[in-house]
């Protein structure tokens, strides 16, 4: 797997996952919506740690900075 996520993308995903977890723990979201959002938060955390988003690959999207060749 080639990395296709930059630092800003990774940080944003972790922040969104933390917000979802906070909303769930505060009881603001519940039921099916909570389950769906918690699964999404888990995917965000996982993809942030491995720096690879499977949805970016088929579209050729990459938020990584490209290293300049010397």
Secondary structure, 3 states (H helix, E strand, C coil): CCCCCCHHHHHHHHHHHHHHHHHHHCCCCCHHHHHHHHHHHHHHHHHHHHCCCHHHHCCCCCCCCCCCCC
